[in-house]
């Protein structure tokens, strides 16, 4: 037995009369019975009016009314004045299809301290909806025929935005619209592979998703250490000489996860390396718009647009669900990236992005987001200072995360497990190491982007409980070991 909502419409259900033998009314009756038995016409579905069905099948209206009448008499169809003809609300089927199981949304912990997630409660829904409506209303009919590819107004809008907001040296010809930063990385990695590159220098630690994308395109990831000044350029040059790698992936505005900007001296050194070895720097503009103690640092790309690929997206500034990002490419790489035929976001999405940028929607959203994140970061720092005064916090006043050094002898992996038992999402910094098994300080990466403001103190209280629980276990274990 199958039961569905009675407001479903099945006017477009295909009824194949040629699959059955006999007069037309017999064949139509068998076709309707088969559609019901196989579930193509579900219980409660509305059938088309007899005149419309007759016209679509090329039969007389009598054939349809005869079939409807017979099946209604058997209780298979339900014909009522004013509501049309429907499949009966409860009917038996010869081979009932399994009920579709509802897909449960991924449950996020109540206390979400995972990094890399923006404030989803304040996603710019209204601003994006307005941009979408205005884009649709103002788009000429001919533009709606476009199927794929970059939309020129979107590239113009992105070039203008990146030039004023990120100080990038960009024109529309340099811009490629992508489905996000990872999609952009995939396109660049594939193009570099085609140009003969076999390795990619990557920060260690760094965001693992970008490394995984590069590795999937057969680029070997070569780790380069990061310190309080960003990626160690001297170590990068040495790794380049050792491996022959001439491409590097870096996050100069706000290194993830260490949380520091690349120093001016190292910026110059990185560009000098790229020029000397005929190399390329891929600049992941992660978290670049969120700086709370001063204006954001300009893009590295402005220093050498012929040697730097700028990659960004709306994932952290707005929401990953929009699935929109961009690349700003050196002239020598454009044909290779565009020539691979990768699908662009839909024309409608690109036109909405155009309006979102040119009408100031993103600017308004960022102003509100910066204020919220700054207050939340200050509240988190105050709570940590109160509850865990011996734990050092590092990272500049920027972005959506900070780094917490744990007390001596307390292992981050154990704190993560203890936090999960308290419904607190925590992340061991080793998750972002290229070689996670190598010795490293015990540190947590605490994200506050999607942590609700009223939950900050409670989240830190539970984190403190988790740290103390692990510390107590370690002390007890050492005591047992000493007794033996």
N, C-alpha and C positions, 0 to 999 in steps of 0.2 A: 504494500500500500504506500502510496506517495501523496504527500500534501504540500502544496506550495501556496504562496500568496496569490490571491485572486485578482490582483491588478496587473499581472503579466500579460503582454500582448504578443501574439504569435502569428501575426498577419504575414510575416515573411518566411514562414516555415515552408520548405520545399516539399511538395506533394508530387511524387513521380508516378503518374498513371501508367506509363509504359512498362512498369515493372510487374503489372498484373494483367490477367486475361479477362475477357468478357465485355459486356456493354459498358458505356462510359460511367453510368451511375454505379455499377458494381465495382469498377476499377477505382473510382473515387472513394467509395466506402471502404474498400480494402486498404487504400493508401492512408486514409485517416485513421483506421484502426491500427495499422502498422506504426504510424507516427506516435500514437498514444502508447502503444505497447512498448516501444523502444525508448520512450521518454522524451522524444523530440518535441512532442506536444505535452507539456506537463499538466498535471491537475490544476485547474483554475485558470488556464491560459485562455485568452479571448481569441476566437477564430474570426476571420474577416467576414464582413457582411456577404450574403449570398451573391449579390450583384457583382461585387468586386472580385470574389473568388472565381465566379463564372467567367468573367472577362479575362482574368489572368491565366486560366486554364484553357480558354478557348472552347468552353462547353456552354450549353444553355443554362439559364438560371434554374430551370426545373430540375436539372441533374443535381445541383447543389442543395436545393430545398428538399428534394427527396431524400438525399443522404442525411442531411441535418435532422429531418423528421424521424427517420428510422433509428438513428443513434440516440436521439433524445428519448424515444420511446423505450429504449433499452436502459436508459439511465446513464449512458456513456457521456452524452452531452447534456448540457443544461441550457435550455433556451427560455429566456425571460424577456418580456417586453421592457424595453428601456435599458437593458444591460447587455443585449446581444447574445450571441451563442458562445458558450464556454465549455471546455472540458470539465466534467463533473468534479466537484471539489475533492472527492475521494474516489479514485478508480483503481482497479487492479491492473497490473502490467505483467506481460508475459515474462519479461526479464528485467526486473527493476534495477535501475542503476544505483550504485551506492550513493548515499547522501554525501554531498560535499562537506568535508570537515572544515569548520571555520579556522582560519589561520590566526593564531594568537600573536598579537604584536609582541616584539621582544620586550621583556620586562626590564626596565632599568632600575637599579637599586634606589631606594628612597634617598639615600645620602650619596649623591653622585660626585665623587672627587676624581673621576677619570678625566685625563686631558684630551684636548682635541675636539671637544663638543661645545658649540656655542649655546647661548641661552635660547632654547627652543620655545620657551614661553613667550618670548618677545621677537619671534621671527617676523619679518616685515610683511605679514599677510596682506594687510590693507593697502600698503604702498605698492606691493607687487600686483595685487588685483587691479588697482587703479591703473598702473602702467600697462597691464595686459589689456584692459578695456579700452584705454586711449589708443594703444597701438592697433588694435583690431578696428576701431572706429575710423582711424585716420589712414589706414593702409589701402592703397588703390587695389581694385579687384584683380588687376593683372599680377600684382605681387603675391597674391594668395595662391597662384599657380606654382610658385617656386617649391621644389621638393627638398632640396638639400643645398649644402655649401654655405660659405660665409655670406652674410647679408651685409652689404656695404655700409648702411647706416650704423649697424652694430660695431663694425670695425672703426668707423669714424668716431663714434661715441667713446669706445674704449681707449683709443689713442688720445683723445682729448682728456679723458679722466685720468689716465695714467701719467700724462704729462704734467697735469697740475697737482695731482694728489701724491704721486710717487716720484716726481721729478724725472720720469723716464724720458728718454729721447726716442719718441715713437711717432710714426705716422701710420695711416690706415694700411698701407701696403705691407707693413711689418707685422700686423696683427692677424692672428688666427684664433677663431672662437672655438673652444673645446668643451667637452662635457665635464671638465674639472681638472684639478692639478695632476691627478694620476693619469688621466687620459692624455694631457699634454706631455707628461713624462714619457708615456708609451710612444707617442708620435716622434718625439725627439730621439729617444733611444733607438727606435727602429731606423730612423734616418741616419744616425751616427753609425750604426752597425753597417748600413749599406755603403757608407763612406769609408769603411775600413777600420773603425774603432772596435776594439775588443775588450776594453776595460773602462771602468768608471771609478774615479776617486770619490769616496763618500765620507762624510763626517761620522765619527764614532764617539758617542752615540748619535743617532739621528732617527727621523721618522721612518719606520720600517716599510711602510707601504710603498714609498717611492723607490726604495732599494729593490723591493720585490718586483716591481714593474720593470725596472731596468734589467734585473736578472732574467726575467721571462723573455726579454728580447736578446738574450745571450750576451749581455755585457757583464763581465766579472766585476764584482764590487770590491774595491780595494779600500780598507779602512784607514782613516787618518784621524789622529787624536784631536780632541777639542779641550781647550782650557778656558780660563776666565776671560780671554781675549778673542774667543771664537776658534775657528779651525786653525790649527798650527800650520802656517803656510810653509815654513821650512821643512816640516815633516811631509807636507804634501808634495813639495818639489822633489824630495828624496824618493818618495814612493813613485812619483812619475818617472824618474830616471831608472828606478829599479824594475818597474813593470812595463814601461812604455806607454802608460795611460796618458792621454792628452785631453781628457774630459773630466770635469769635476762638478759634483752636485753639492751646493752649499745653501745655508739659510743665513745670510748676512744681517738681515734686519733684526731678527730675534731667534737665535739658534734654538732649535728644539732637540733635546729637552733641557739642555743646560741653562738656557734662558739668558744668554748674553749676546750683545751685538758684536759684529766683527769690527775690530779696531781699524782706525784710519790707516795705520801703517800696514796692517795685513791686507786691507783692501787693495792698496797700491801694489803690494807684493804679489797678490793673486792675479791681478791684471797683467803685471810684468811677466809672470810665469806663462800665462795664456799666450801672450804675444811672442815670447821667446820660443815656445815649442809648437807654435801654430795650433794652439788648443782652443777649447771652448769651456766657458763656465755656465752651468745651468743654475740660475738663481731662483730658488723656491722662496717666493715672497710671503712665507708663512707669518701670520700674525702681524704683518707690517703696519696695519692701520691702527693698532692699539698700543699707544705709548702714553703713559699717564703723568710722567714727570717733565716732559718736554715734547716738542714736535717730533713726529716719526722721522727716522733716518731715511734719506732718499735711496732710491734703488741703485744698486751697484751697476746696473745696466747703463746708467747715464755716463759712467766713466769710460765705457768701451762698448758701444752698441754693436761693434763689429765682432766682439769676442764673447758677448754675454747673451744668453737666452733668458728672458724674464718670464716666469710662469706664476700664475695666480688664479684665484677662483673666488666665488661667493660662499664657499663652504663654511668658513669660519666667520666671515663678516655677516652673513645672513643665515643660510641654512644649507646643508648638503643636498637637501631634497630638490633644490632648483637645478642641480646638475649642470652648472655653467661655469666655465673658466676661460682662460686665454693664454696665449703665448705671444711674446714680442720677439721676433726672430732677426738675427743678422741677415743681410741680403744674400749671403752665399748659401744659407741653409733653407731659404724659403721654398725653393722649387722642390727640394727633396721631401720636406715635411708635407707640403700640399700635394705632391704627386703620389702619395701613398693611398689616396682615395678614402681616408677615414671619414666617417659620417660626422657631420656637424650637428649641433642642437637644432631643433625644429625652427623653421622660419618664424613662427609665432613667438617662440621663446626668445629668439634673437631680437625681434622687434620690441618685445616687452622689456628686454634688457636695455635697448636703446632708450626707451622712454624712462626707465628707472634711473638711468644715468643722467640724461639730459634735463629731466624735470626736477632733479635734486632729490629723488627718493632715497638713493643710497647715502647721500650726504646727511639727510635728516635721520636716517636709521643709525648711522655711525655716531652722530652726536649723542643720541640717547644711549647707545650701547656703551660708549666710552665712559659715560658718567656712571652707568650701572656697574660695569666691571671694576672701575676704580674704587667705588664704595665697597664692593664685595671683596676685592683684594685687601683693602685696609681692614675690613672686619675680620677676614681670615687671619691676617697677620697679627692682629690684636689678640684674637682667641688663641693662636698658637703660642704667642709670647706668654700668655697667662697660664696655659695648661702644660706646655712643653718648653719651658724656658731654656733647657739645655740643648735643644735641637736647633741647629743653625739653619736659617732659611737663606737661599741664594736665588739669584735671578733678578734682572732689572725690573722696574715698575712698568711692565708691559705685558701684552698678550693675555692668555687665558689660563696660565699655569705658573707654578713656582716649584722649587726643589727643596725638599726637607731632608737634612742629614739626620740619621737616627743615632741614638746613644750607642756607645761602644758595646759590642757584643750582641746587639739586637739585629737580627737578620730581616731584611726587607721582605723577603718572600714569606716569612712566617707572619709578619704584620699584615700583609695582604690577605692571607688566609684568615687571620683573626678578625680583620675588618669585614670580610665577606660574611662571616658568621653573625655580624652585627648589622648587616644590610648596608655596609659602606663600601663603595667602589674605590679601591686604591690600586696604584700601579708601581711596581718595582722598576727602577730606572734600567735594570738589566734587560728589560723587554726591548729596549731600543738600542742595545749594544749589538754590533756586528758579530762579536764573539762573546756571547753572554756568560760563558763559563770561565772567562778570565777573571782574576781577582779585581775587585772594584769596591769603592766605598759603598756602604749600605745607605741607600737613599731612596726616597719616594718622590714621584712626580705627582703633584697635587693639582688637579684641574678645578677651576671654580666657575667655568663658563656656564654650566647647566645646573649649578647648585643654587637652590632657592634661598634667597636672603634670610628668611626666618629660620632656616635650618643650619646656618653656619656654625653657631655655638654648639648646637647638639651634635653636629657632625664631628667637630673637633673634640668634643667630649668623648665620643665613641672611639675616635682615632686614638686618643690618649689612653683609653681603657685597653685598646688592642696593643699599643706599645708596651704598656705596663704588664700586661699578661705575658707577652713574649719575653720581656726582660726578667720577670719572675721565674719563668720556666728555665731560662738560661742560667740564672743564679742557682736554681735548684739542681740543674744538671751538673753544674760545676761542683756543687757541694757533694753530690753523690759520687762524682769522679774522684774528688779529693779523699773522700772516706774510704774508697777502695784502695 
